[in-house]
Amino acid sequence: MEKIKFIIPILLLTFSSCNRTPHYNDVNACFVVTGDIHYINEPVSFVDCSQYAEEYEWNFGDGTTSNQRNANHVYTLPGTYQVSLTANGYNTTETFTDVVTVLNVINSTDLDILIKYEGTNDPVSGCEVQLYGDSTNWQNLTNPVSEVLTTGSDGIVVFTDLNPATYFIDAYKSVTGGYYMNVDGETSPLDEAVINYYDVFVQYFTSKSGRKHLSVTRLVKSSKEERDK
């Protein structure tokens, strides 16, 4: 009888451990787009950086999808596309979204704008950018000459098929307790049939009334070589 007293607790412990529910980490969706400039009819590479994902669902923003982990996609029309990756784990799902801009042939006049925080190389995401043809319309926010484009995680928007003229850049992003205000945003006349690169620098400041603003401090003409450094 003494042996039975010791065997029963061991059997109960073994049975309990076999029925323990396993723990799975929550999935964290993430991807990066390789390269800075993308053209129609050339593959764009999307590299997965998700954690704890088992299955992948890509939506490239042009009506096409993929289930590969790392995907390549060819766009046939220029434009800015919203790309999403839904990563599925054992018991959780998460979607990560970013934008990719696809340019037309190189002989169009394009304006590539990178918005960064002053004093850093950190890009500003979620910033709405629009172009105006003269200072009066720019100041009054009337008669824009472009649609509104929104920066992705790389802080970049690209306007394509423009005239080789001067443009006034308006950039807007709401901030806590204030707003984003454009101070200086005039380009030089764009060089024709090439990509014109401009870096726009912004910083926070607080007015006398205590409102916080994110202001454009300067606009610098750049180049592809400077971007690739």
C-alpha positions in Angstrom: 0.0 0.0 0.0 2.9 2.4 0.6 3.9 2.2 -3.1 0.5 3.2 -4.3 0.7 6.4 -2.3 3.7 7.5 -4.3 2.6 6.4 -7.7 -0.7 8.3 -7.9 0.8 11.8 -7.5 3.4 11.1 -10.2 0.7 10.0 -12.6 -1.4 13.1 -11.9 1.6 15.4 -12.5 2.4 13.7 -15.8 -1.2 14.0 -17.0 -1.4 17.7 -16.1 1.9 18.5 -17.9 0.7 16.8 -21.1 -2.4 19.0 -21.3 -0.7 22.3 -20.7 -1.7 24.9 -23.5 1.5 25.9 -25.5 2.3 29.6 -25.7 2.8 31.3 -29.0 4.3 34.8 -29.5 2.1 37.4 -31.2 3.0 38.0 -34.8 4.7 41.3 -35.8 4.2 42.3 -39.4 7.0 44.2 -41.2 8.6 44.6 -44.7 11.1 46.9 -46.4 11.2 48.0 -50.1 14.7 47.6 -51.6 16.1 50.6 -53.6 15.0 54.2 -53.7 13.8 54.7 -57.3 11.4 52.3 -59.1 10.3 52.3 -62.7 7.5 50.7 -64.6 8.1 47.2 -66.1 11.0 46.6 -63.7 10.7 44.3 -60.6 10.3 45.9 -57.2 11.6 43.8 -54.3 9.7 43.5 -51.0 11.7 41.9 -48.2 9.8 40.5 -45.2 11.1 41.4 -41.7 8.1 40.0 -39.8 8.5 38.1 -36.5 6.7 34.9 -35.6 4.8 34.7 -39.0 3.9 31.4 -40.7 1.9 32.6 -43.7 2.0 35.8 -45.8 -0.6 37.7 -47.8 0.7 40.6 -50.0 -1.5 43.2 -51.7 0.5 45.4 -54.1 -2.1 48.1 -54.5 -2.7 47.5 -58.2 -5.1 44.6 -57.8 -2.5 41.8 -57.6 -1.5 39.7 -54.6 1.1 37.1 -53.5 1.6 34.5 -50.8 5.4 34.4 -50.9 7.5 35.5 -47.9 9.7 37.8 -50.0 8.0 39.1 -53.1 9.0 40.7 -56.4 6.4 42.7 -58.3 6.3 44.5 -61.7 4.1 47.6 -62.0 3.0 48.5 -65.5 1.7 52.0 -64.8 3.4 54.9 -62.9 2.0 56.1 -59.6 2.1 55.8 -55.9 0.8 52.5 -54.6 -0.2 51.4 -51.1 1.3 48.0 -50.4 0.2 45.9 -47.5 1.5 42.6 -45.9 -0.7 40.6 -43.7 1.4 38.2 -41.6 -0.4 35.3 -40.0 1.0 33.5 -36.9 -0.2 30.5 -34.9 -3.0 32.5 -33.3 -2.6 36.2 -34.2 -2.6 38.3 -37.4 -1.2 41.7 -38.2 -1.1 43.9 -41.3 1.8 46.3 -42.1 1.3 49.0 -44.8 3.7 51.3 -46.7 3.7 53.1 -50.0 5.9 52.7 -53.1 6.3 55.2 -55.9 6.8 53.9 -59.4 8.1 56.3 -62.1 7.6 56.4 -65.8 10.5 56.3 -68.2 13.5 58.4 -67.3 12.8 61.1 -70.0 10.0 62.6 -67.9 10.6 65.6 -65.7 10.2 64.4 -62.1 10.5 65.9 -58.7 11.7 63.6 -55.9 11.1 65.1 -52.4 12.6 63.7 -49.2 11.3 65.2 -46.0 13.6 64.9 -43.0 13.9 66.3 -39.4 16.4 69.2 -39.2 19.8 68.1 -38.0 19.2 64.4 -38.7 18.7 62.0 -41.5 15.5 60.7 -40.0 12.6 60.8 -42.6 9.1 62.2 -41.8 6.4 59.7 -42.6 2.7 60.4 -43.0 3.4 63.9 -44.4 1.0 65.2 -47.1 2.8 67.0 -50.0 1.3 69.2 -52.8 2.7 71.5 -55.5 1.7 75.0 -56.4 2.8 77.0 -59.5 3.3 80.4 -57.8 3.7 82.0 -54.3 0.2 83.5 -54.2 -1.6 80.2 -54.7 0.9 78.5 -52.4 0.2 81.0 -49.6 -3.5 80.8 -50.0 -3.6 77.0 -50.8 -5.5 77.6 -54.0 -5.2 76.1 -57.5 -2.7 73.3 -56.8 -0.9 71.9 -59.8 -0.6 68.3 -58.4 -2.5 65.8 -56.4 -1.7 65.3 -52.7 1.0 62.6 -52.1 1.7 61.2 -48.7 5.2 60.1 -47.6 5.8 56.6 -46.5 8.3 55.3 -44.0 11.2 56.5 -46.2 9.9 60.1 -46.1 9.8 60.3 -49.9 7.2 61.4 -52.5 7.8 61.6 -56.3 5.8 63.9 -58.7 6.1 62.8 -62.3 5.6 64.3 -65.8 6.0 67.9 -64.6 6.9 71.0 -66.6 10.4 72.2 -66.3 9.3 75.1 -64.1 9.6 76.5 -60.5 7.3 74.8 -57.9 6.2 75.8 -54.5 6.1 72.8 -52.1 3.4 72.6 -49.4 3.9 69.9 -46.8 1.4 69.3 -44.0 1.3 66.9 -41.1 -0.8 67.4 -37.9 1.2 67.2 -34.7 0.0 67.1 -31.1 -1.1 70.5 -29.9 -0.5 72.2 -33.2 0.1 71.8 -36.9 2.8 71.5 -39.6 3.5 74.9 -41.2 5.3 75.5 -44.5 7.7 78.4 -44.3 10.1 78.1 -47.3 9.4 75.7 -50.1 10.4 77.1 -53.5 12.4 75.0 -56.0 14.6 76.2 -58.7 13.3 75.7 -62.3 13.4 71.9 -62.7 15.9 70.4 -65.1 14.0 68.8 -68.0 13.7 65.1 -68.6 15.5 64.0 -65.4 14.7 63.3 -61.8 15.1 66.5 -59.7 16.0 65.7 -56.1 15.1 68.0 -53.2 15.5 67.5 -49.4 13.1 69.4 -47.2 14.1 69.9 -43.6 11.6 70.4 -40.8 11.7 71.0 -37.1 9.4 71.6 -34.1 9.0 75.0 -32.5 6.6 76.5 -30.0 4.9 79.8 -30.6 4.3 82.5 -28.0 0.8 81.2 -27.5 2.2 77.8 -26.6 1.1 76.0 -29.8 3.6 73.5 -31.2 4.4 73.6 -34.9 6.5 71.5 -37.3 8.0 74.1 -39.6 9.9 73.7 -42.9 13.3 75.3 -42.1 15.0 74.9 -45.5 14.9 73.2 -48.9 18.1 71.9 -50.4 18.6 70.6 -54.0 20.1 67.1 -53.8 21.2 64.3 -56.1 20.9 60.5 -56.4 24.5 60.2 -55.3 23.8 62.2 -52.1 20.7 60.0 -51.4 22.7 56.8 -51.8 25.4 57.8 -49.3 
